Amino acid sequence: DTGVSQNPRHKITKRGQNVTFRCDPISEHNRLYWYRQTLGQGPEFLTYFQNEAQLEKSRLLSDRFSAERPKGSFSTLEIQRTEQGDSAMYLCASSLRTGTSSGDEKLFFGSGTQLSVL
Amino acid sequence: AQSVSQHNHHVILSEAASLELGCNYSYGGTVNLFWYVQYPGQHLQLLLKYFSGDPLVKGIKGFEAEFIKSKFSFNLRKPSVQWSDTAEYFCAVNAGNTPLVFGKGTRLSVIA
């Protein structure tokens, strides 16, 4: 068990509905990442937080997507007005970044939330 | 921006065969390179990483990878695979403060 917990494991929704996913990182980790993975592809970066600050968002993240990390602990990813193209595995990862070198950073991934939009 | 290419989509090997999975990246500056593995039904986990020093990196479970800067490559190797190595393998790169960029992955099937 990596210690990164994601809920729910599976979500089936109808097109046009809003969905929210939750990620609980490893408790002392200051960085939290969201990735999306579709069949036959590697994980694609969506956004990340350092503590409660959202530092970067991918161009993949349309305005229907929003992520928060209040108090620098758990994070939520909300998708509004879901589309069939949003169907994917949404992965959360956390890390403890202490230095300036990204080579020292080790990401711990959760098991993901599988979203199916009908 | 960085990008990663993994040449093989699906590799099928017999047990005890040697493994080499290709990975090339595109970025002109200093990079950090990673291999992650995802076993069936499990989460992604780090296999090994390179960010400085000896370009031959050893990881868990007998895996190793060699960083060849002139070829922009970071190929993963294992001298003798086992059935339990059946998994999906992802090469990834980052630089400076950028998030990890993953390749599309290579599915490895090891047959008895």
Contacts between the chains, C-beta under 8 A, distances in Angstrom:
chain1	res1	chain2	res2	distance
A	2	B	43	5.8
A	2	B	45	7.2
A	4	B	43	7.6
A	33	B	99	6.4
A	33	B	100	7.8
A	35	B	102	7.9
A	40	B	9	7.8
A	40	B	104	6.8
A	40	B	105	7.8
A	41	B	104	5.4
A	41	B	105	7.4
A	42	B	4	7.6
A	42	B	6	8.0
A	42	B	90	5.1
A	42	B	92	7.6
A	42	B	102	3.4
A	42	B	103	5.2
A	42	B	104	5.0
A	42	B	105	5.0
A	43	B	44	7.3
A	43	B	90	7.4
A	43	B	100	8.0
A	43	B	102	4.9
A	44	B	102	7.5
A	45	B	99	4.5
A	45	B	100	7.0
A	45	B	101	6.9
A	48	B	99	5.7
A	56	B	99	6.6
A	91	B	44	7.2
A	93	B	44	7.7
A	101	B	32	7.7
A	101	B	51	6.6
A	102	B	32	5.6
A	102	B	51	7.8
A	102	B	94	4.9
A	102	B	95	7.1
A	102	B	96	6.4
A	102	B	97	6.2
A	102	B	98	7.1
A	103	B	32	3.8
A	103	B	49	7.0
A	103	B	50	7.8
A	103	B	51	2.4
A	103	B	52	6.6
A	104	B	51	7.1
A	106	B	46	5.8
A	106	B	49	7.6
A	107	B	46	7.2
A	107	B	100	6.6
A	109	B	43	4.7
A	109	B	44	4.1
A	109	B	45	7.1
A	110	B	43	6.1
A	111	B	42	7.6
A	111	B	43	4.8
A	112	B	43	7.2
